[in-house]
Each structure stands twice: as C-alpha cells, then as structure tokens.
C-alpha cells in the first residue's frame, strides 16, 4: 500500500507504486490460471502461441490489475 509520505493521483490504482505486494492465488484453480496465463504470454512473446493462446492474451489487454487480467483470461465466452 502507499506509505504516509507517498502521494498518488486519484486516477492511479493502488498497485501502481513500489512496495505493493500482489496477492497470491486463493486456491488451486487461480494458481493454475496464473500458470496458464504466464505460459500464454511467453508463447505470444516468442511467436509460438496457438490461436487460443493469442485470443486469451488479447482478452487481457485492457485489464489493469492482476486480478482483472486473471478474470479476463478465464472468461472464455
């Protein structure tokens, strides 16, 4: 969280500053989603992603926080 002396703009999310520690996955399903997200992002970065992995990563484009990215990744309409 933000220290007493550190100021942030109202538009900035709380995780925009050093010292913030991201929450760990709450259960095995979230942990598996995090591993799959990382694998998909690595595959996109190296140019070896499947169409599904590319679509998964594109869904996460507008998410700001890790939790939003995880929710977008898991939401496969």
C-alpha positions in Angstrom: 0.0 0.0 0.0 1.0 3.6 -0.2 3.2 5.0 2.6 2.2 8.1 4.5 4.7 10.3 2.6 3.9 9.0 -0.8 1.2 10.7 -2.8 -0.7 9.2 -5.7 -3.1 10.7 -8.2 -6.7 9.8 -7.8 -6.7 8.0 -11.2 -3.9 5.7 -10.2 -4.7 2.2 -8.9 -3.1 1.3 -5.5 -0.8 -1.2 -7.2 0.9 1.5 -9.3 3.6 2.1 -6.6 6.7 0.3 -5.4 6.3 -1.7 -2.3 2.9 -3.1 -3.2 2.8 -6.9 -3.0 0.4 -8.7 -5.3 -2.0 -11.1 -3.5 -1.2 -14.8 -4.0 -3.8 -17.1 -5.6 -6.6 -18.0 -3.3 -6.9 -21.6 -4.5 -5.6 -24.2 -6.9 -7.8 -23.0 -9.7 -6.4 -19.5 -9.5 -2.9 -20.8 -9.3 -3.5 -22.9 -12.4 -4.9 -19.9 -14.2 -1.9 -17.9 -13.3 0.4 -20.6 -14.7 -1.6 -20.8 -17.9 -1.6 -17.0 -18.3 2.2 -17.0 -17.9 2.6 -19.8 -20.5 0.3 -18.0 -23.0 2.1 -14.7 -22.6 5.5 -16.4 -23.1 4.2 -18.2 -26.2 2.9 -14.9 -27.6 6.2 -13.2 -26.9 8.2 -16.0 -28.6 5.9 -16.3 -31.5 4.9 -19.8 -30.8 1.3 -19.2 -29.4 -1.7 -21.1 -30.6 -4.8 -19.2 -31.8 -6.4 -19.9 -28.4 -3.4 -18.5 -26.5 -3.3 -15.4 -28.7 -7.1 -14.8 -28.0 -6.6 -15.4 -24.3 -3.8 -12.7 -24.2 -5.8 -10.3 -26.3 -8.7 -10.5 -23.8 -6.3 -9.4 -21.1 -5.2 -6.2 -23.0 -7.5 -3.7 -21.2 -7.1 -5.2 -17.7 -5.1 -3.1 -15.2 -4.7 -5.3 -12.2 -3.5 -8.9 -12.0 -7.0 -10.0 -10.7 -8.6 -8.3 -13.7 -6.2 -10.0 -16.0 -6.9 -13.4 -14.4 -10.7 -12.8 -14.7 -10.3 -11.8 -18.4 -8.1 -14.8 -19.1 -10.6 -17.2 -17.5 -13.6 -15.6 -19.2 -13.6 -17.6 -22.5 -17.2 -16.7 -23.6 
